[in-house]
Amino acid sequence: MTLFKQLTSASIAVILASGVAFAPASQASDDRPDHFKGKPSENLEQALDNLREYNKKLAEVLNGELTPQKMGEIHQLTYTLEVALQRLETEVDDLQDVLEEVHKGSEHMDFDKVKKNGKQYLQTSGKIVD
């Protein structure tokens, strides 16, 4: 067996052993199988914690040369990052609704509504920007 064939066989074995399954390029991302589960992000705080933790892990793996094993690690890490970003998107959508209530309340001089929703907006947005 030539050296090239040995290296190719070894690379394929490492990829298969890492549990990575690659979808064909033509397959839509919505159709890909969920063969790994990301850590849950049940709320904004957990999503932000997961983003911090897994961004750090991703940066560590990306530091240096990429190998088939590192690609498998990256593949697994992205599941938790995707879950966290989905939660963040939901939270930001909700935050936009609360801010809209502040906006509308200010137009109608609804002091109580502005005070209540303004506090909620600042408390939630503060978790993201602080």
N, C-alpha and C positions, 0 to 999 in steps of 0.2 A: 504494500500500500504506500502510495507516495505521501510525502509530508503534508501537502495541500489537502489530500483526502482525509488524513488523520486529523488535521486541525479542524476541518469542516465537520467531521463526525463528532469530534470532541465538543465543538461549539454547539451543535445541535443537541447533544446529550445534556449539556449544561442548561440550555434553554428549556428543554423538556423537563428536566429535574427541578427547575425552579418553579414549575407550574404555570408558566406564562403561556397563554393561548392568544395568538394574534389573529385578528379578524382580517379578512381580505380588504384591501384598500377601497373596493367598490361597496363594501357593506356599510350602511349608514350607522353612525355611532349609536343611534337609538336601538338598533337591532343587536348590538353586541351582547354576548352573554355576561351575566354578572357572576364571574367565577371567583371573585374576592369580595368581601364585604368591608366597607370602610367603617371606621369608628363612628358611632352615632354623634350627631350634633342636635341634641334635643332642644337647645335654646341658643340665644345669641352668645352668651358667655362661653358655652361649651364649643360653639363653632369657632369663636375667636381663639380659644385655647388650642383647639385642634389645628387651626391655621398656623399659629405660632410654632407649635411643636413639629408639625409635619413639614412646614417650610424649612425649618432648621435641618430636619432629617434629609430633605431633598437637596438642600445646599451642600450638605456633607457628602452625599452620594455623588453629586455632580462635580465635586472637587476632585480633580485628577482625571485619569483616563477612564472612559466608559468601557465596561466589559459586558458580556452577556449576563453575568450574575448581577451586575449593577443595574442593567436594564430591567431585570426581573424585580429588583427592589423598587425601582422607580415606578414600575407598573403597579405594584401593590400600594405604594404610598399615595398614588394619585386618586385612589378610591376614597380615602379619607378626606383628601383635599377637595374632591368634587362634592362630597356630602356636606362639608363645611361651607363651601361656596354656595351651594343650593340653599342652605339655611340662612346664610347671610343675605342672599337675594330676597328671600321671603321676609326677613326682618326689615330690610330696607324698603321693600314695597309697603309694609305696614307702617313704617316710619313716615313715608311720603303721605300716606292717608292722614296720619295724625297732624303733620305739618299743614296739610290742606285745611284741616279743621281750624288750626290756628289762623291761617290766612283768611278763611271765610268769617271766622269770629271777629277778626279785627275789622273787616269791612262793615260788619253789622253792629259794631260796638258792643259785642257780647263779652263783657269783662270776665264772667265766670268761665265761659267756654275757653277763652284764650288762656286764662290762668291755668286751668286744669290740663288742657292739651299741650300748652307750652311747657309745663313741668314734665309731662310724660315724654314729649319730644326731646327735651334737653337731657333727661335721665338716660333714655335709650341711645341717642346719638353720642352722648358722652362716652358710652362703652366702646364705641367704634373709633372715635377720634382721640380719646385721652390715652 
